[in-house]
Structure formats: structure tokens, C-alpha cells
Amino acid sequence: MTTFIELVVNGLSVGSVYALIALGFVIIFKATEVVNFAHASLLLVGGYVTAILHDDIGFLPALGAGIATAAVVGALVEFLVLRRATVENHAVLAIVTIGVDIMLTTELTRRIGTEVLTLGDPWQNGIYTIGGVSIAHTRIAALVTAAVLISAFLLAFRYTSWGVAMRAAAEDSETAALMGIRLSRVSLGAWAVAGALAAVAALFLTVFPTPGLDRSTSFAAMKAFPAAILGGLDSTTGALAGGLIIGLTESLVTGYQGDLAFMGRGIGEVAPFLVMLAVLLIRPAGLFGTRELTRV
């Protein structure tokens, strides 16, 4: 029972981090209807800046710099690449983001090389032990931070002018533009917010019990993609639910991998994608996604 509780808590913690990343996918998709495959590289940008600056300026200023840099890079991708693309097909623009991701990730992995960079977090390898259940400080911090950020975003999305503008653009972009909403500004803001959330997620993906930031961190970030698809790419609530489901699935399957040996080694790595496929077979739009109605 102790093992099960530890796995559930760790799964919820990791799932909340996946939810932050999935929320970035959803924000950009709602604002532009483009699936952003460059999201993992934005995460790597934020983590890298935090890692190289924390010794010189301290953890919190370095984290702030990493968040700001990821937000600026995200905004620049939208402003310099997507906005100036001469195509309107959203599938083609999604492919363009793959090219952006390759360029950014290649440059960052060149800079990182074979090193494993630490982000200088204050929790280090501290562990709480409650009733025989051991939980890392970083897991609690991840859960609390993600809960605060997601709650703040949902409140802003509902009650601020930016949130209203984004909801209007997502509902009907042409009508929103006629009503005076600047779609370019909404899109730019969405990319910046998504980059900032990715940088925060980078911190909790690379702290204890993970060794640190390395060239494979971007692959770990892509585990959040099934969370966004599973929840529904146009649903902010779906991003939260999808992240928690994927986190719990990965934690439980990895923790009980010995009992699942008949499914092959490394099943924990592919379990999120198997869950995503199973859900999409039943609900193609995801758990909370909007179904498209076609008149025939």
C-alpha cells in the first residue's frame, strides 16, 4: 500500500508538470489552430538559460531569466516565422514548427554536449517521510507550483480582457476580428505564455530525482503531447485532466513494471501513448475536445 501511495503522489506531481506543458499546446492551438511541435525546444531554452545563470545570479533570478527568455523566443517564433508564412493551411504551419524545433534543439544540444546541467533548485534531494511514505521535496513543490499557475491562468482566461479576446478568437476568429480584437496580438501573447509555462515545467522535469538537464530533456517533454491530445487540443480543462492521467499512468506502469513483464521492457515509456490511442479510438476529439459537426 505504501508503494502505491508513493506512486500515486509522484504520478500526480509529474502529471501536473505535464499539464503545464499540455496547457501550452492548448493555448497556442486555441489562438492559432496550429499544433506547436516546437514546444519541447521552448522548454529546453528556458531550462538551459536557468542552468547556465543560476551560479552567477542565484536560483530565482535565473529562473525568471529562463522564463522570460522562453517567452521571448516563443513570441519571436510567432512573429518572425509563422506570421510571415505565406500559407494559410494549418497543417503546413504545424510542419513549419517541426523545422523550428529541429533548429532550436540542434543548437541547444550542441551547446549542452554531453554535460548534465543542474538548475540550482533549493530543494536538492530532500525527502519527506510521512507514515512510511517517502515523497521528494521537489515533487511537492511541482504539485503546488503547477496548481497555482494553472489556477491563475484559468482565472485570467475567464476574467481578463486577454482571456476574453482569446476565447472569442478561438470561437470565431473572423467575427472576433470584426469586433476589433487584434488576432495578431492574441497569437503573440499565446506563444509567449506557452513559452513561459514550458520554462517552469523544465525546472521540475530536471530536478531530483532526475539527474539534471541534458540533451534528452526535450524527449521527456514530448510525453506531454499525449496529455494535450487525450484531453482535447481545444480544452484548457482537458490539458489539466490529460496531464494528470498521463502522469498517473506513467508512474503506476513504471512502478509495477515487474508485474507487467509480459508486455515487454520499457512499457512505462510507451504507456502514455497507448492510453492516448485507446481514448482516441472512443473519443476522436479527446475527453473534453469539441466535436466537429458536419452536415451531410
C-alpha positions in Angstrom: 0.0 0.0 0.0 2.9 2.3 0.8 4.4 1.8 -2.6 1.0 2.5 -4.3 0.6 5.8 -2.4 4.1 6.9 -3.3 3.4 6.1 -7.0 0.1 8.0 -6.9 1.7 11.1 -5.4 4.6 11.0 -7.7 2.2 10.5 -10.6 0.1 13.4 -9.7 3.2 15.6 -9.3 4.7 14.6 -12.7 1.2 14.8 -14.2 0.8 18.4 -13.0 4.1 19.3 -14.8 2.8 17.6 -17.9 -0.4 19.6 -17.6 1.7 22.8 -17.7 3.3 21.7 -20.9 -0.1 20.5 -22.4 -1.6 23.8 -21.5 1.0 25.4 -23.7 -0.1 23.2 -26.6 -3.7 24.1 -26.0 -3.2 27.9 -25.6 -1.4 28.1 -29.0 -3.9 25.8 -30.7 -6.9 27.9 -29.4 -5.3 31.1 -30.6 -4.0 30.0 -33.9 -5.4 26.5 -34.7 -1.8 25.4 -35.1 -0.3 22.4 -33.3 3.1 23.6 -32.0 5.7 20.9 -32.4 8.4 23.4 -31.3 7.1 23.4 -27.7 9.8 20.9 -26.5 12.5 23.2 -27.7 11.0 26.2 -25.9 11.2 24.1 -22.7 14.8 23.3 -23.5 15.6 27.0 -24.0 14.1 28.0 -20.6 15.9 25.2 -18.8 19.2 25.9 -20.4 19.2 29.6 -19.6 18.2 28.8 -15.9 21.0 26.2 -15.7 23.8 28.5 -17.0 22.8 31.5 -15.0 22.0 30.2 -11.5 25.6 30.1 -10.3 26.1 33.8 -11.2 22.9 35.4 -10.2 21.1 32.9 -8.0 18.2 30.5 -8.5 15.2 32.7 -8.5 16.7 35.4 -10.8 18.0 32.7 -13.1 14.6 31.0 -13.2 13.0 34.4 -14.0 15.5 34.9 -16.8 14.8 31.4 -18.2 11.0 32.0 -18.1 11.4 35.4 -19.8 13.8 34.0 -22.5 11.4 31.1 -23.3 8.5 33.6 -23.6 10.5 35.9 -25.9 11.7 33.0 -28.1 8.1 31.8 -28.4 6.9 35.3 -29.3 9.8 35.6 -31.9 8.8 32.3 -33.5 5.3 33.5 -33.9 6.3 37.0 -35.1 9.2 36.1 -37.4 8.2 32.7 -38.7 4.5 31.8 -38.5 3.1 35.3 -39.1 5.2 35.7 -42.2 4.5 32.3 -43.6 2.7 32.7 -47.0 0.5 29.7 -46.4 -2.8 29.5 -44.5 -3.0 25.8 -44.2 -2.7 25.0 -40.5 -1.2 21.5 -41.3 1.6 23.2 -43.2 2.2 25.6 -40.4 2.5 22.7 -38.0 5.2 21.2 -40.2 7.0 24.6 -40.1 7.1 24.3 -36.3 8.8 21.0 -36.7 11.5 22.7 -38.6 11.8 25.4 -35.9 12.1 22.7 -33.3 14.9 20.9 -35.2 16.9 24.1 -35.5 16.5 25.2 -31.9 17.0 21.7 -30.4 20.1 21.1 -32.6 21.7 24.4 -31.4 20.9 23.8 -27.8 22.1 20.1 -27.8 25.3 21.4 -29.4 25.8 23.8 -26.5 24.9 21.2 -23.8 27.0 18.5 -25.4 27.5 15.5 -23.1 27.1 17.5 -19.9 24.2 17.2 -17.4 23.4 20.7 -16.2 21.8 21.4 -12.8 19.3 24.2 -12.3 20.4 25.1 -8.8 17.0 24.4 -7.2 16.7 25.0 -3.4 15.1 21.6 -2.7 18.0 19.4 -3.8 17.4 15.8 -2.8 15.3 16.4 0.3 12.7 13.8 1.1 9.6 14.0 3.4 8.7 10.7 5.1 5.1 10.5 6.4 3.8 7.2 7.8 6.4 5.3 5.9 5.6 7.1 2.6 8.6 8.9 1.1 8.0 12.0 -1.1 10.7 14.2 -2.6 10.5 17.9 -1.8 10.7 18.6 -5.5 7.5 16.6 -6.1 5.5 18.6 -3.6 6.9 21.9 -5.0 6.0 20.8 -8.5 2.4 20.0 -7.5 1.9 23.2 -5.6 3.5 25.4 -8.3 1.6 23.8 -11.1 -1.7 24.1 -9.1 -1.0 27.9 -8.5 0.0 28.6 -12.2 -2.9 26.6 -13.7 -5.4 28.3 -11.4 -4.0 31.7 -12.2 -4.2 31.0 -15.9 -7.8 29.7 -15.7 -8.9 32.8 -13.8 -7.1 35.1 -16.3 -8.5 33.2 -19.2 -12.0 33.7 -17.9 -11.9 37.2 -16.4 -9.3 39.3 -18.1 -9.5 41.1 -21.4 -6.8 38.9 -22.9 -8.7 35.8 -21.9 -11.9 37.1 -23.3 -10.1 38.0 -26.6 -8.6 34.5 -26.8 -11.9 32.8 -26.2 -13.5 35.0 -28.8 -10.7 34.3 -31.3 -11.0 30.5 -30.6 -14.8 30.6 -31.1 -14.9 32.6 -34.3 -11.8 34.4 -35.4 -13.4 36.3 -38.3 -16.2 37.7 -36.1 -13.6 38.5 -33.3 -11.6 40.5 -35.8 -14.7 42.4 -37.0 -15.4 43.3 -33.3 -11.9 44.9 -33.0 -9.9 42.1 -31.5 -6.4 42.1 -32.8 -5.8 38.4 -33.6 -2.0 39.0 -34.1 -1.7 40.3 -30.6 -3.7 37.3 -29.2 -1.5 34.9 -31.1 1.7 36.6 -29.9 0.6 36.5 -26.3 -0.4 32.9 -26.6 3.1 31.9 -27.8 4.7 34.0 -25.1 2.6 32.4 -22.3 3.2 28.9 -23.6 6.9 29.5 -23.6 6.8 30.8 -20.0 4.9 27.8 -18.8 7.3 25.5 -20.7 10.3 27.1 -18.8 8.6 26.4 -15.5 8.0 22.8 -16.5 11.6 22.5 -17.5 12.6 23.1 -13.9 10.5 20.3 -12.5 11.4 17.8 -15.2 15.1 18.2 -14.5 15.3 18.3 -10.6 15.7 15.4 -8.2 15.2 12.5 -8.7 16.2 13.4 -12.3 20.0 14.0 -12.7 19.5 17.3 -14.5 19.1 19.0 -17.9 20.7 17.1 -20.8 20.1 16.7 -24.5 17.4 14.2 -23.9 15.2 16.5 -21.9 13.2 17.6 -24.9 12.2 14.0 -25.5 10.8 13.8 -21.9 8.8 16.9 -22.6 7.1 15.4 -25.6 5.3 13.0 -23.2 3.0 15.9 -22.5 1.8 15.8 -26.1 -0.4 12.7 -25.4 -1.8 14.7 -22.5 -2.9 17.5 -24.7 -4.4 15.2 -27.4 -6.1 13.0 -24.8 -7.7 15.9 -23.0 -8.6 17.7 -26.3 -6.4 20.2 -28.0 -9.0 23.0 -27.7 -9.8 22.4 -24.0 -7.9 24.0 -21.1 -9.7 21.7 -18.7 -8.7 18.8 -20.9 -5.0 19.8 -20.6 -5.2 19.5 -16.8 -7.1 16.2 -16.9 -4.9 14.8 -19.6 -1.7 15.7 -17.8 -2.8 14.0 -14.6 -4.0 10.9 -16.4 -0.7 10.6 -18.3 1.4 11.2 -15.1 -0.5 8.6 -13.1 -0.3 6.1 -16.0 3.4 6.5 -16.4 4.1 6.4 -12.7 2.0 3.3 -12.0 3.0 1.3 -15.0 6.7 2.1 -14.3 6.4 1.3 -10.6 4.7 -2.1 -11.3 6.8 -2.9 -14.4 8.0 -6.1 -12.8 4.4 -7.4 -12.8 3.9 -6.3 -16.4 7.0 -8.1 -17.8 4.8 -9.9 -20.3 4.3 -6.6 -22.0 8.0 -6.1 -22.6 10.7 -3.9 -21.1 10.2 -0.1 -21.0 6.4 -0.3 -21.1 6.3 2.7 -18.9 7.8 4.8 -21.7 5.1 4.0 -24.2 2.1 3.6 -21.8 1.1 7.3 -22.2 0.9 6.9 -26.0 -1.1 3.6 -25.6 -3.6 5.4 -23.3 -3.9 8.3 -25.8 -4.6 5.8 -28.7 -7.2 4.0 -26.6 -9.1 7.2 -25.8 -8.9 8.5 -29.3 -10.5 5.3 -30.6 -13.5 6.0 -28.4 -13.5 9.9 -28.5 -11.6 11.2 -31.5 -11.7 14.8 -30.2 -10.3 13.8 -26.8 -12.1 13.7 -23.5 -13.0 17.4 -23.4 -12.4 18.4 -27.0 -15.1 19.9 -29.2 -16.6 17.5 -31.7 -16.8 18.8 -35.2 -20.3 18.5 -36.7 -20.6 18.1 -40.5 -23.9 18.4 -42.3 -24.4 15.7 -44.9 
